[in-house]
């Protein structure tokens, strides 16, 4: 570890201890570390118009989910997920904004999660509005002749996870709530997130424009690297446990 990286780590630990309201922003790197792809990526999902109008597109999508979803349901949180959860007890963590739709943050026990792009763990009926657990929907496909799930309430086959497909706007409440939380945080810790697509690309600048600190942790370069308070290059599952360890040492001393 270079002297510059060590200085960035030390500063981040100090800022985390002093901050009155920390917001985390996490992303696909945490999913990749446990072997999951980014299911919120638009390339993973079909165009919403084709999905609605073509049964074969819906069938292909559900075949893919049926093959893939067991990996999500069986996946366990990474050391980075666990470390972020531990920080809720060591620092003033307001919430965790995540681009991931796999639910791994919730598996740590955290109740401070805002899934910016929503989740793959629920399925929504676009006719009557009922919601179902994805694992239950996949069980119903075992008896399906069409390979497309139907709503138990209204029998519509217009069923999909609430994630945005290409051609759909992003979830309104999640984006609005994210902006509101960022308005009041004095430390934004970005861990393994993608900062190339709006509105998330603007999140660090919203915080910095108020004179507050932003730290980026991850293995990939981001468009905001040259502007933030500190950049720590490395695996989130190595960096975050290190930060938590240092915070615990400070708590022990105090």
C-alpha positions in Angstrom: 0.0 0.0 0.0 1.4 3.4 -1.0 1.8 6.2 1.4 -0.9 8.2 -0.4 -3.3 5.2 -0.1 -2.5 4.9 3.6 -3.2 8.6 4.1 -6.5 8.2 2.3 -7.5 5.3 4.5 -6.5 7.1 7.7 -8.5 10.2 6.6 -11.5 8.1 5.8 -11.5 6.4 9.2 -11.3 9.8 10.9 -14.0 11.3 8.7 -16.3 8.3 9.4 -15.8 8.6 13.1 -16.6 12.4 13.0 -19.4 12.4 10.6 -22.9 13.2 11.8 -24.7 11.6 8.9 -23.1 9.0 6.6 -24.7 7.8 3.4 -23.2 4.7 1.6 -23.7 4.2 -2.2 -22.8 0.7 -3.3 -22.9 -1.1 -6.6 -22.1 -4.0 -8.8 -18.5 -4.6 -7.6 -20.0 -6.0 -4.4 -22.2 -8.4 -6.4 -19.3 -9.4 -8.6 -17.3 -10.4 -5.6 -19.8 -13.1 -4.7 -20.1 -14.3 -8.3 -23.4 -12.5 -9.2 -23.8 -10.4 -12.4 -25.5 -7.0 -12.3 -29.2 -7.9 -12.7 -30.2 -4.2 -12.7 -28.1 -3.6 -15.8 -30.3 -2.7 -18.7 -28.6 -5.2 -21.0 -29.8 -8.0 -18.6 -33.5 -7.1 -19.2 -35.6 -6.9 -22.4 -37.2 -3.7 -23.8 -40.4 -3.0 -21.9 -42.5 -2.7 -25.1 -41.4 -6.0 -26.4 -41.9 -7.6 -23.0 -45.5 -6.4 -22.8 -46.5 -7.2 -26.4 -44.6 -10.4 -27.2 -45.3 -13.6 -25.2 -42.1 -15.2 -26.5 -40.1 -12.3 -25.0 -41.8 -12.8 -21.6 -41.2 -16.6 -21.8 -37.5 -16.1 -22.6 -37.1 -13.7 -19.8 -38.7 -16.1 -17.2 -36.6 -19.0 -18.5 -33.5 -16.9 -17.8 -34.7 -15.9 -14.3 -35.6 -19.5 -13.5 -32.1 -20.7 -14.4 -30.4 -17.7 -12.7 -32.4 -16.9 -9.6 -31.2 -19.8 -7.4 -27.7 -18.2 -7.5 -29.2 -15.0 -6.0 -31.3 -16.8 -3.3 -28.3 -18.9 -2.2 -25.7 -16.1 -2.4 -24.3 -14.8 0.9 -23.2 -11.2 1.6 -19.5 -10.4 0.9 -17.1 -9.1 3.6 -17.8 -5.6 2.2 -21.6 -6.0 2.8 -20.9 -7.3 6.3 -18.5 -4.4 7.1 -20.9 -1.8 5.9 -23.5 -3.3 8.2 -21.1 -3.3 11.1 -20.5 0.4 10.5 -24.2 1.1 11.4 -23.2 0.3 15.0 -19.9 2.1 15.0 -20.8 5.4 13.2 -23.7 7.6 12.3 -24.9 5.7 9.2 -28.1 7.2 7.8 -28.7 4.7 5.0 -27.2 2.5 2.3 -28.2 3.4 -1.3 -27.5 0.5 -3.6 -27.5 0.0 -7.3 -27.6 -3.7 -6.8 -31.0 -5.5 -7.1 -29.9 -8.8 -5.5 -30.9 -8.1 -1.9 -27.5 -9.0 -0.4 -27.4 -5.9 1.9 -30.7 -7.0 3.5 -29.3 -10.4 4.2 -26.8 -8.8 6.6 -29.7 -7.8 8.8 -29.6 -4.1 7.8 -32.9 -2.2 7.6 -31.4 1.0 6.2 -31.3 -0.1 2.6 -32.7 1.9 -0.3 -32.5 -0.1 -3.6 -32.2 2.6 -6.2 -33.1 0.4 -9.1 -35.6 -1.7 -7.0 -35.2 -5.5 -6.6 -35.4 -8.8 -8.4 -36.7 -10.5 -5.2 -40.3 -9.4 -5.8 -42.6 -9.7 -8.8 -45.2 -7.1 -9.5 -48.5 -7.5 -11.5 -48.9 -4.6 -13.8 -52.7 -5.2 -14.1 -53.9 -5.4 -10.5 -50.8 -4.2 -8.6 -50.3 -7.4 -6.5 -46.8 -8.3 -5.4 -45.3 -11.8 -5.0 -42.0 -13.2 -3.8 -39.9 -14.3 -6.8 -39.2 -17.7 -5.4 -42.9 -18.4 -5.1 -43.5 -17.2 -8.7 -40.8 -19.6 -9.9 -42.4 -22.5 -8.1 -45.7 -21.7 -9.9 -43.8 -22.0 -13.3 -43.3 -25.7 -12.6 -47.0 -26.3 -13.4 -47.2 -23.7 -16.1 -47.9 -24.7 -19.7 -46.8 -21.4 -21.2 -43.7 -20.8 -19.1 -45.0 -17.4 -18.2 -46.3 -16.7 -14.6 -49.8 -15.5 -14.0 -51.1 -13.3 -11.2 -53.1 -15.4 -8.7 -55.6 -12.5 -8.3 -56.4 -11.4 -11.8 -54.7 -14.1 -14.0 -52.7 -11.5 -16.0 -49.4 -12.6 -17.4 -48.0 -9.1 -17.3 -45.7 -9.9 -14.4 -42.2 -8.7 -13.8 -39.8 -7.6 -11.1 -40.2 -3.8 -10.2 -36.7 -3.1 -11.7 -36.8 -0.7 -14.6 -36.5 -2.4 -18.0 -35.2 -0.4 -21.1 -37.9 2.0 -22.0 -39.1 2.5 -18.5 -38.4 5.4 -16.1 -36.4 4.6 -12.9 -38.3 3.9 -9.7 -39.6 7.3 -8.6 -39.7 6.9 -4.8 -36.2 5.4 -4.6 -34.6 8.2 -6.7 -36.4 10.9 -4.8 -35.5 9.4 -1.4 -31.9 9.1 -2.4 -31.7 12.8 -3.4 -33.3 13.7 0.0 -30.8 11.7 2.0 -27.8 13.1 0.1 -29.0 16.6 0.9 -28.4 16.1 4.6 -25.3 13.8 4.7 -21.8 15.1 5.5 -20.0 12.0 4.3 -20.8 10.0 1.2 -18.9 6.7 1.0 -19.1 5.2 -2.5 -18.2 1.5 -2.5 -18.0 -0.4 -5.8 -20.6 1.8 -7.5 -21.1 2.7 -11.2 -20.9 6.5 -11.6 -21.3 6.6 -15.4 -25.1 6.8 -15.6 -27.4 9.5 -14.4 -28.9 10.2 -11.9 -26.3 8.4 -9.8 -23.4 10.1 -11.7 -24.5 13.3 -10.1 -24.7 12.0 -6.5 -21.1 12.8 -5.4 -21.3 16.3 -6.9 -24.5 17.0 -5.0 -22.7 16.3 -1.8 -19.5 18.1 -2.7 -21.3 21.2 -3.8 -22.5 21.6 -0.2 -18.9 21.4 1.0 -19.2 17.9 2.3 -16.8 14.9 1.9 -17.0 12.1 -0.6 -14.8 9.0 -0.6 -14.7 6.4 -3.4 -13.6 2.8 -2.7 -13.3 0.3 -5.5 -11.2 -1.4 -8.1 -12.6 0.5 -11.1 -11.9 4.1 -12.0 -14.9 6.5 -12.0 -15.6 9.9 -13.6 -15.6 11.5 -10.2 -12.2 10.2 -9.0 -10.4 13.5 -9.7 -12.9 15.6 -7.8 -13.7 13.8 -4.5 -12.1 14.0 -1.1 -10.3 10.7 -1.3 -10.0 7.6 -3.6 -9.1 4.2 -2.2 -8.3 1.7 -5.0 -8.8 -1.9 -4.0 -11.3 -4.7 -3.4 -14.3 -3.4 -1.3 -14.1 -6.7 0.6 -10.6 -5.9 1.7 -10.9 -2.2 2.2 -14.1 -2.1 4.1 -13.2 -4.7 6.8 -9.9 -2.7 7.2 -11.8 0.5 7.9 -14.1 -1.3 10.3 -11.1 -2.8 12.2 -9.6 0.7 12.6 -12.9 2.1 13.8 -13.2 -0.7 16.4 -9.7 0.1 17.6 -10.6 3.7 18.1 -13.8 2.7 20.0 -11.7 0.4 22.3 -9.2 3.2 23.0 -11.9 5.7 23.8 
